[in-house]
């Protein structure tokens, strides 16, 4: 029978943290015989996060030293960095590892990381300091993998079922869009499309949600080219109203070390703008560390595809 789902309302990362703690709490030995399926699911999560079967769960801490979820076992400290729309930033995981290294909890225990991303997913976590945190101690789990873990054993646990159905509904949202009219597309559909377009892309790119005072947009950055002391690149900005596409902006960008450095490159910016005038771009003269020097708006999917394939000048 269809019924309300609490996770349609509890959508924040803190709510997701709470569910993860609840799920993993069933991994304690005292629940093995009382809740065997929940116990098995919790231990599959541990296994997929890089823990061994011989490790016994001691304690789960939430927001310990700012860490979303910290799993303490007989042999390990497992940092679970839990993300929905955002991504890892400012080397926060490395900072957590450094903090734990100084903590008494780390004595006799190895530090490992599980990077969990349930909303949207581009690539797994990459350690920025392999001497402190070896890459082999970092495991990434995306939405699909998490769904497989939750579906490992059938359970009557309503909270488990509700969270699984929430993740499933996020997958189905992308499939529900009209593939011809891109202004009917939601965030999930755009993420799926962009990820497919860049799946085999050989150079650096990133796809992420960008917050701003106007509500934010999906951004996709790619085709970086260095010219002197600045980089030029392309950026797709997709805006939404009630999770329906409201505007698609195709931007040519310039990145410098400072606003003053950008101003020094005014002649280059003018040259780049002139090269784009016959391609339907509108020049923009706002100067900052990151500057949109020209842009145009997409009206159909072909416009987006052409922009992705268009060579930088």
C-alpha positions in Angstrom: 0.0 0.0 0.0 1.3 3.4 -0.9 2.1 5.6 2.1 3.9 8.8 2.9 7.7 8.6 3.0 9.5 10.5 5.8 12.6 10.9 3.6 10.6 13.0 1.1 10.5 15.6 3.9 13.8 14.8 5.7 16.1 15.5 2.7 19.1 17.1 4.3 22.5 15.6 4.8 21.9 15.6 8.6 18.8 13.5 8.0 20.8 11.1 5.8 23.5 11.0 8.5 20.9 9.9 11.1 19.7 7.1 8.8 23.3 5.9 8.2 23.9 5.8 12.0 20.6 4.0 12.5 21.4 1.4 9.8 24.9 0.7 11.0 23.8 0.5 14.7 22.2 -2.9 13.7 25.8 -4.1 13.0 26.4 -4.7 16.7 26.6 -8.3 17.8 23.6 -8.0 20.2 21.3 -7.5 17.1 22.7 -10.4 15.1 20.0 -12.9 16.2 17.2 -10.4 16.9 17.4 -8.5 13.6 19.4 -10.9 11.3 18.6 -9.1 8.0 19.3 -5.6 9.3 22.5 -7.0 10.8 23.5 -8.5 7.5 22.8 -5.2 5.6 24.9 -3.2 8.1 27.8 -5.6 7.7 27.6 -5.5 3.9 27.9 -1.8 4.2 31.0 -2.2 6.4 32.5 -4.7 3.8 31.8 -2.4 0.9 33.5 0.4 2.9 36.7 -1.5 3.2 36.3 -3.1 6.7 37.1 -6.8 7.2 34.6 -9.4 8.4 36.6 -10.0 11.6 36.1 -6.4 12.9 33.6 -5.9 15.7 31.6 -2.7 15.8 32.2 -0.8 19.0 30.5 2.6 18.6 29.1 5.0 16.1 29.6 8.8 16.6 27.9 11.6 14.7 29.6 14.9 14.1 32.7 13.9 16.1 35.4 16.5 15.3 33.0 17.6 12.5 33.0 14.2 10.8 29.5 13.2 9.5 29.7 9.7 10.8 32.6 7.9 12.5 32.4 4.2 12.9 34.7 2.7 15.6 35.6 -1.0 15.3 38.1 -3.2 17.0 40.6 -2.5 14.3 39.6 0.7 12.4 38.2 4.2 12.5 35.9 4.6 9.4 35.2 8.1 8.4 31.9 8.3 6.5 31.8 11.6 4.5 28.1 11.8 3.6 27.1 14.0 0.7 23.8 14.7 -1.1 24.1 17.7 -3.6 27.4 19.0 -2.4 30.9 17.5 -2.9 34.1 17.2 -0.8 35.9 20.5 -0.5 38.8 22.3 1.2 40.6 19.0 1.8 38.1 18.4 4.6 38.7 14.6 4.7 42.4 15.1 5.1 41.8 17.5 7.9 39.6 14.9 9.6 42.4 12.3 9.3 44.9 14.7 10.8 42.6 15.3 13.7 42.0 11.6 14.3 45.7 10.9 14.2 46.1 13.0 17.3 43.1 11.4 19.0 43.4 8.5 21.5 40.8 6.6 19.5 43.4 6.1 16.7 45.7 4.1 18.9 45.9 0.5 17.5 43.3 1.4 14.8 43.7 2.1 11.1 41.9 5.1 9.6 39.7 4.5 6.5 37.3 6.6 4.5 33.9 5.9 2.9 32.8 8.7 0.6 29.1 8.3 0.2 27.2 10.4 -2.4 23.5 9.6 -2.9 22.1 12.5 -4.8 24.4 12.9 -7.8 27.7 11.3 -8.5 30.6 12.2 -10.9 33.7 10.5 -9.6 34.9 8.8 -6.5 36.9 10.5 -3.8 40.6 10.9 -4.5 43.0 11.3 -1.6 45.0 14.6 -1.9 47.7 13.3 0.5 48.5 9.6 -0.1 51.3 9.6 2.5 48.7 10.5 5.2 45.7 8.7 3.6 46.6 6.0 1.1 44.2 5.8 -1.8 43.5 2.1 -1.1 42.0 3.1 2.2 39.4 5.3 0.5 36.2 3.7 -0.8 33.5 5.6 -2.7 29.8 4.5 -2.7 27.3 6.0 -5.0 23.5 5.9 -5.0 23.3 2.7 -7.1 25.7 0.9 -4.8 23.9 2.0 -1.7 20.6 0.8 -3.2 22.2 -2.6 -3.8 23.4 -2.7 -0.2 19.9 -1.9 1.1 18.3 -4.5 -1.1 20.7 -7.2 0.0 18.2 -8.7 2.4 14.4 -8.3 2.5 13.3 -6.6 5.7 10.1 -5.3 7.2 11.9 -2.4 8.6 9.9 0.6 7.5 12.8 3.1 7.8 15.0 0.9 5.7 12.3 0.5 3.1 11.5 4.2 3.1 15.1 5.3 2.5 15.5 2.7 -0.3 12.3 4.0 -2.0 13.5 7.5 -1.7 16.7 6.6 -3.6 14.7 4.6 -6.1 12.4 7.6 -6.8 15.5 9.8 -7.5 16.5 7.4 -10.2 13.0 7.3 -11.7 12.8 11.1 -11.8 15.4 11.2 -14.6 13.4 8.7 -16.6 10.2 10.6 -16.3 11.3 13.6 -18.3 10.2 14.4 -21.9 13.5 13.7 -23.8 12.6 16.2 -26.5 11.7 19.3 -24.5 14.7 20.1 -22.3 12.7 22.7 -20.4 10.7 19.9 -18.9 14.0 18.3 -17.6 14.6 18.1 -13.9 18.0 18.1 -12.0 18.3 14.4 -12.1 17.8 14.2 -15.9 20.4 16.9 -16.5 23.0 15.2 -14.3 22.4 11.9 -16.1 22.8 13.6 -19.5 25.9 15.6 -18.6 27.5 12.6 -17.0 26.9 10.5 -20.2 28.3 13.3 -22.4 31.5 13.4 -20.4 31.9 9.7 -19.5 34.8 9.2 -21.9 36.1 12.8 -21.7 39.9 12.6 -21.5 40.5 15.9 -19.8 39.5 17.5 -16.5 35.8 18.3 -16.0 33.5 18.7 -13.1 29.7 18.7 -12.6 28.3 20.2 -9.4 25.5 22.2 -7.8 26.5 25.8 -7.2 24.7 27.8 -4.5 24.1 31.5 -5.0 21.6 34.1 -3.7 19.3 33.5 -6.6 18.8 29.8 -5.7 21.8 28.2 -7.5 22.4 26.3 -10.7 24.0 23.1 -12.0 27.4 23.9 -13.3 29.6 21.9 -15.7 33.2 23.1 -16.3 35.5 21.8 -19.0 37.9 22.5 -21.8 40.5 24.4 -19.8 43.2 26.2 -21.9 46.1 28.2 -20.4 47.0 31.5 -22.1 49.8 33.3 -20.3 48.8 33.7 -16.7 45.1 33.0 -17.2 42.9 30.0 -18.1 40.0 30.1 -20.4 37.3 27.4 -20.3 33.7 26.6 -21.0 30.9 26.4 -18.4 27.3 25.2 -18.7 24.9 26.8 -16.2 21.4 25.2 -15.8 18.8 27.0 -13.7 15.6 25.5 -12.3 12.2 26.6 -11.0 10.4 23.9 -9.0 12.8 21.3 -10.4 12.0 22.2 -14.0 14.6 23.8 -16.3 14.1 27.6 -16.5 17.3 28.8 -18.2 20.4 27.3 -19.8 23.4 29.6 -20.1 26.4 28.6 -22.2 29.4 30.6 -20.9 32.9 31.3 -22.0 35.0 32.0 -18.9 38.3 33.4 -17.9 40.1 32.4 -14.6 43.0 34.4 -13.2 44.7 34.8 -9.8 42.9 38.1 -9.0 40.7 40.8 -10.4 43.7 42.9 -11.1 45.2 40.1 -13.2 41.9 39.9 -15.2 42.0 43.6 -15.9 45.6 43.3 -17.2 44.2 40.8 -19.8 41.5 43.2 -21.1 43.0 43.1 -24.6 42.9 39.3 -24.6 39.3 39.3 -23.5 38.3 41.7 -26.2 40.0 39.5 -28.8 38.2 36.5 -27.6 34.9 38.3 -27.6 35.3 39.5 -31.2 36.0 35.9 -32.3 32.6 34.9 -30.9 30.4 37.6 -32.2 29.4 35.7 -35.3 28.5 32.6 -33.2 25.6 34.2 -31.4 27.5 35.1 -28.2 26.8 38.2 -26.1 29.9 39.9 -24.7 30.1 40.5 -20.9 32.5 43.0 -19.4 32.2 42.3 -15.7 35.7 41.7 -14.3 36.7 39.4 -11.4 38.9 36.5 -10.5 36.4 34.4 -12.5 34.9 36.2 -15.4 32.2 35.4 -18.0 33.5 37.2 -21.0 30.8 35.9 -23.4 27.6 33.8 -23.2 24.6 32.6 -25.1 21.4 30.9 -24.1 20.4 27.4 -25.2 16.9 26.8 -26.6 17.3 23.1 -27.5 19.5 20.1 -26.8 21.4 20.7 -30.1 22.6 24.1 -28.7 24.1 22.4 -25.6 25.7 19.6 -27.7 27.2 22.0 -30.1 28.6 24.1 -27.2 30.3 21.0 -25.7 31.8 20.1 -29.1 32.8 23.6 -30.1 36.5 24.3 -30.1 38.0 26.9 -27.9 39.5 29.8 -29.8 
